[in-house]
Amino acid sequence: MLRTLVKTGSSHALHLIGMDSFLRGKISLPVVLGYHRVVQEFSSEKKSSIPSMLISRQMFERHLDWLGGQFHFLSLDELGATLERGGKFDRPVAAITFDDGYEDNYYNAFPVLKQKGIPAAVFVVTELLNAPQPLLHDKLYGLLCCAYSQWPRASRDLTCLLQDFDIGPMPIQKLTAAANNPFAATRELLTRLSQSQIRRITDVLEEKLPPIEALLCKGKPLTQAMLAEMIQAGITIGSHTQTHILLTNESRFTVQQELESSRRDLEGKLGIPIRHFAYPDGRFNRQTVQAVAAAGYRYGYTICRHRDPDYPLLTIPRRVLWENSCVDNRGLFSSAVMSCQMSNLFDWYAGCEQDHRSLARDPVRWAENRSVGALP
């Protein structure tokens, strides 16, 4: 609550003196915004889904209306082509993107975008196209929510479970700190382990827990028919890997296979060129950026301001928003907070948690990847 009050107060003060507008005018790059799921009701949906991936349709419209008064909306193809030519934009521009390819993008976001005439892009996890199963991170979160609600000492039990099944390193203190917080535990597991290890964890949890089909049916993926209709309406489609792996957690072989297969499958199924790529969880380093370039993508999108000087078009910054990104201390949409978000004012004290350096700087990860052919 205190943090929200400070954020609200500082936003209004900075907006009052015009600091947000001044800084926004100094930003040379276009504003690229990232969303995940657009749902009908945030309050009900957050009970069974990762809250920070949700925005209500009503709040999404508030974002678009405010942005439309400050920026000119561009498609990613228009944005990328201008950046590629080294050209400058003669007015502030913004682009709207969605990660993962949830079906509620079609039901709740797509009609709003069509009505307002706003171009957008969807980054698709190719394996889930036409598939009913949830994304792995949604499945893990759902299972952990169930475990934390049923196990009296959830963090300790989870740690013991991981040790018993020899599922990778997981510091006990990290999970202890995540007690009663399934989202924190989900983040710890996803950012530290490979996808194969995460799948082993979900398999073990499914064996230990009662069936929770109703929870796991949340967040279904788009179908090919939905994508075809969206493409006809001008929506740009990009890749988000084959299975939503975090590139920095995997071997070179796996990364290369995921990047190439995703692009090839999307082009084959949709009959369009795939030029754009979004890094899952925004995680990248020099090796993964090189792999994206080698796979034939022309433009890549992150979720932080760090850029690779040798691959600027493959490290285009984005700002990921959700329901509470631009609200005041009353939980209501705030133009002042939104303006400060677009001006990067909050980035002054919020640094990037990622290490974008070479894998070779991490002896443990380097040794793990080296045995399976990691990039040097």
ROVOLUM-512326 format. One record per residue (C-alpha): z, x negated, y negated. Coordinates in steps of 0.1 Angstrom, whole numbers, plus 5000, padded with zeros to 4 digits. Layout:
! ROVOLUM-512326
     Z     X     Y
     Z     X     Y
...
//
This chain:
! ROVOLUM-512326
     Z     X     Y
  5000  5000  5000
  5009  4972  4976
  4976  4955  4983
  4957  4987  4976
  4976  4992  4943
  4968  4956  4932
  4932  4960  4942
  4929  4993  4923
  4946  4980  4892
  4927  4947  4890
  4894  4965  4896
  4900  4989  4867
  4911  4961  4844
  4881  4939  4852
  4858  4969  4849
  4873  4978  4815
  4866  4944  4801
  4831  4943  4816
  4837  4913  4839
  4822  4930  4869
  4789  4938  4851
  4788  4903  4836
  4791  4886  4870
  4767  4910  4887
  4741  4899  4862
  4747  4863  4872
  4740  4869  4909
  4705  4857  4917
  4703  4870  4952
  4697  4907  4960
  4726  4928  4973
  4722  4935  5010
  4747  4960  5024
  4757  4964  5060
  4771  4995  5077
  4778  5004  5113
  4785  5040  5121
  4781  5070  5097
  4803  5099  5110
  4810  5134  5099
  4847  5130  5096
  4864  5096  5092
  4900  5109  5097
  4893  5124  5132
  4869  5097  5143
  4891  5067  5135
  4916  5079  5162
  4893  5068  5189
  4869  5043  5173
  4873  5010  5154
  4881  5023  5119
  4865  4994  5100
  4831  5003  5116
  4832  5038  5103
  4822  5056  5071
  4820  5093  5066
  4787  5109  5056
  4803  5121  5023
  4816  5086  5014
  4782  5071  5024
  4765  5094  5000
  4789  5083  4972
  4780  5047  4979
  4743  5054  4977
  4746  5075  4945
  4765  5048  4928
  4742  5021  4940
  4711  5041  4929
  4724  5041  4894
  4728  5003  4893
  4701  4989  4916
  4665  4995  4927
  4664  5000  4965
  4640  4978  4985
  4630  4976  5021
  4638  4944  5040
  4601  4936  5042
  4598  4938  5004
  4630  4919  4999
  4620  4892  5024
  4585  4888  5011
  4598  4883  4975
  4623  4857  4986
  4597  4839  5008
  4574  4835  4977
  4603  4821  4958
  4599  4849  4933
  4627  4864  4912
  4635  4900  4909
  4630  4915  4875
  4659  4940  4880
  4689  4942  4902
  4679  4952  4938
  4697  4963  4969
  4689  4969  5005
  4707  4991  5031
  4712  4980  5067
  4729  4992  5098
  4741  4971  5127
  4743  4979  5164
  4720  5010  5165
  4744  5039  5169
  4730  5074  5173
  4750  5087  5144
  4727  5065  5122
  4700  5090  5132
  4721  5122  5129
  4742  5114  5098
  4726  5085  5078
  4689  5091  5084
  4688  5126  5068
  4706  5114  5037
  4683  5084  5033
  4652  5106  5037
  4665  5131  5012
  4672  5104  4986
  4640  5084  4994
  4660  5052  5002
  4645  5026  5025
  4668  5011  5051
  4669  4989  5082
  4686  4992  5117
  4694  4962  5138
  4692  4972  5174
  4710  4959  5205
  4680  4961  5228
  4697  4965  5262
  4714  4997  5250
  4681  5014  5239
  4680  5046  5259
  4712  5036  5277
  4743  5059  5277
  4770  5032  5279
  4790  5021  5249
  4788  4987  5233
  4811  4962  5249
  4833  4958  5218
  4838  4996  5216
  4846  4997  5253
  4871  4969  5250
  4888  4985  5220
  4890  5019  5238
  4905  5003  5269
  4930  4983  5248
  4940  5015  5229
  4947  5031  5262
  4967  5001  5275
  4988  4998  5243
  4996  5035  5245
  5007  5033  5282
  5021  4998  5287
  5057  4994  5273
  5051  4956  5266
  5014  4957  5261
  5008  4923  5245
  5029  4905  5271
  5013  4924  5300
  4978  4917  5286
  4986  4880  5284
  4999  4880  5319
  4969  4899  5331
  4945  4873  5316
  4964  4844  5331
  4965  4860  5365
  4928  4865  5365
  4920  4831  5350
  4900  4847  5321
  4898  4819  5296
  4923  4805  5271
  4943  4830  5251
  4973  4817  5231
  5003  4839  5239
  5015  4838  5203
  4982  4853  5191
  4986  4883  5214
  5023  4886  5205
  5013  4888  5169
  4989  4916  5178
  5016  4937  5195
  5009  4974  5190
  4976  4966  5174
  4947  4970  5197
  4922  4961  5170
  4938  4927  5164
  4938  4920  5202
  4902  4931  5203
  4893  4906  5176
  4912  4878  5192
  4894  4883  5225
  4859  4888  5211
  4860  4858  5188
  4874  4834  5214
  4857  4843  5247
  4822  4845  5260
  4806  4878  5268
  4809  4873  5305
  4846  4867  5301
  4849  4899  5280
  4831  4918  5307
  4856  4905  5333
  4884  4917  5311
  4870  4952  5307
  4864  4954  5345
  4901  4944  5351
  4914  4969  5325
  4893  4997  5340
  4909  4990  5374
  4944  4991  5359
  4940  5021  5337
  4932  5058  5344
  4896  5070  5336
  4890  5075  5298
  4854  5087  5298
  4860  5109  5268
  4871  5079  5247
  4843  5057  5259
  4815  5082  5251
  4820  5075  5214
  4794  5057  5195
  4764  5063  5218
  4733  5041  5210
  4700  5053  5195
  4672  5063  5219
  4636  5050  5217
  4625  5085  5205
  4649  5084  5177
  4638  5050  5166
  4601  5060  5168
  4608  5089  5144
  4628  5066  5120
  4600  5040  5120
  4575  5068  5111
  4597  5076  5081
  4597  5039  5069
  4629  5026  5085
  4627  4989  5093
  4638  4978  5128
  4653  4944  5135
  4670  4927  5164
  4707  4924  5170
  4703  4904  5202
  4698  4918  5237
  4735  4925  5245
  4754  4919  5213
  4766  4884  5222
  4784  4864  5196
  4759  4835  5194
  4785  4808  5186
  4804  4816  5218
  4775  4811  5242
  4754  4784  5258
  4720  4774  5243
  4702  4789  5273
  4720  4823  5269
  4713  4823  5231
  4677  4815  5235
  4672  4841  5262
  4690  4868  5242
  4670  4861  5210
  4636  4859  5227
  4641  4888  5250
  4654  4911  5223
  4624  4904  5200
  4599  4907  5229
  4614  4940  5242
  4615  4957  5208
  4580  4947  5200
  4568  4959  5234
  4586  4993  5233
  4581  5001  5196
  4547  4985  5190
  4557  4968  5158
  4564  4932  5148
  4601  4923  5147
  4607  4898  5118
  4644  4905  5110
  4675  4895  5128
  4712  4902  5121
  4739  4879  5136
  4764  4899  5157
  4797  4898  5138
  4779  4876  5113
  4787  4845  5133
  4764  4815  5131
  4763  4777  5129
  4735  4752  5125
  4725  4754  5162
  4723  4792  5163
  4703  4793  5131
  4679  4768  5146
  4676  4790  5177
  4669  4821  5156
  4641  4801  5139
  4627  4789  5172
  4627  4825  5185
  4602  4835  5158
  4623  4855  5133
  4615  4851  5097
  4646  4866  5081
  4682  4865  5092
  4713  4883  5078
  4749  4872  5079
  4781  4888  5066
  4794  4860  5044
  4781  4839  5014
  4775  4807  5033
  4739  4797  5035
  4721  4770  5055
  4702  4749  5029
  4674  4742  5055
  4671  4778  5065
  4679  4800  5035
  4658  4829  5047
  4676  4830  5080
  4711  4830  5063
  4707  4859  5038
  4742  4871  5028
  4753  4907  5033
  4783  4927  5024
  4797  4949  5051
  4812  4982  5039
  4832  5010  5055
  4852  5041  5045
  4880  5023  5026
  4860  4995  5011
  4856  5011  4977
  4885  5035  4974
  4915  5035  4950
  4952  5037  4959
  4948  5075  4964
  4920  5070  4990
  4893  5083  4967
  4860  5067  4959
  4863  5044  4929
  4834  5033  4908
  4855  5004  4895
  4863  4991  4930
  4827  4995  4941
  4815  4976  4910
  4838  4947  4917
  4827  4947  4953
  4791  4943  4942
  4800  4916  4918
  4818  4895  4945
  4850  4895  4925
  4872  4899  4955
  4855  4869  4972
  4874  4846  4948
  4906  4849  4970
  4890  4859  5003
  4875  4828  5020
  4852  4827  5050
  4871  4825  5083
  4842  4810  5102
  4833  4773  5108
  4795  4771  5102
  4793  4734  5113
  4777  4720  5143
  4792  4726  5178
  4794  4689  5182
  4823  4689  5158
  4843  4710  5182
  4850  4687  5213
  4862  4716  5235
  4833  4740  5227
  4809  4711  5228
  4820  4701  5263
  4818  4736  5275
  4783  4741  5262
  4770  4707  5270
  4773  4714  5307
  4749  4744  5304
  4724  4729  5280
  4738  4735  5245
  4719  4723  5215
  4728  4687  5206
//
